[in-house]
Amino acid sequence: MSSCFHKAICNKFIQASSVTCLCWPSASSGPIIGLADGKVRAAVIKNNKASTLYNTDSYVVALASNPEGTGFVSGHADGSVVRWYLVDDPTAKGQVNFVHLYKF
């Protein structure tokens, strides 16, 4: 009996810190990655590279995309929430394209 199993690795994004969460907004060219060291990075599928969008001093606990796929929020272990827009979003009332930090 022969088997037709093939191992295929499509993309690798080597990180210096452990990946704790990820999301893939539809307006992004790849997944958004949250790391244990507090960095939030954007991975680009075309070149297998990831670049840091922003860095906090707190473990990234969660990432979630908005329904339009134009932005995301990250939740951190210290209670902060960061909102980030990937593209201009005309439906985002009263918002601009920079990071907002909220501490609860």
N, C-alpha and C positions, 0 to 999 in steps of 0.2 A: 504494500500500500504506500503510495507516494503522497507527500503533503505539499501543498502549494503556498506555504507561508513565506512571506517576504518581510524583512525588517526594513522599514523606511523611516528615516528621520528627516522631517521636512525643514524645520528651523530650530536652531539652538540660540538661546540668548544667555550667555554665561554672565552670572552676577556675582559680585564680591560678597554679598550678604544673602541670607535665605529669603526666598520669595514667600510672602505671607498671604497674598491675595492678588487677584487680577480681574479686570473687566475688559471688554472690547467694544467701545462705543462705535457706532456705525460710521461716524465721520473720521475715524482714526484709521491710519494705514497699518495698524497692528494693535496688539493688546497693550493696556496700561498695567504696569506691574508695581505692586506695593512691596517694600522690603522691610526686613526686621530692623535695619539701621535707620529707618525713617525716610528713606528716599522714595519718591514716586517717579517712575521712569516710563518712557514711551518706547516701545519696541517697533522697529521698522522691518517689515517682512522682506522687502526687496534686497536689503543689504545685510540682514542678520545682525544689526546693531541696535543698541538701546541708548537713549540719551536721557539724562536727568531733567525732569520738568521742574521739580522743586525738592527741597530737602528740609525735613523737620528733625527735631531731636527725639522724636517719639515713634515707636514701633507702629507700623501701618496695620491696622486691624481689619479694615474693610474698604472696598472700592465699589461704587455703583454708578452706572451711566444714567444720564437723564433720558426720558422717553424719546427725545428727538435724536439722541446720539451725538449731540454737539458738545457735550461736556460731561463731567463726572464729579463726584464728591469722594473724599477720602476721610475715613475715621481713624483716629489715632489713640493709642493707649492712654495718653494724658487727658483725653476728653475733647481734644480739639477736632474740628471739622473744617476741611479745606474744600472750597468749591473752585473748579477750574474749567474754563471753556476752551475747547480746541479750535473752534471757528466762531465767527460772529453769529450770534443767534438772535434774530429779531424778536423772538418770542420771550426772551429773557428780560422781563420788565425791570428797569432800573439797575441793571447789572452792567459791569464792564469786564474786560478780559484780563483781570488780574486776580491774584489769590486773596481770599477772605479767610481770616482765621477767627474761629469762634471758640471760646473756652466756656464750658458749662460748669 
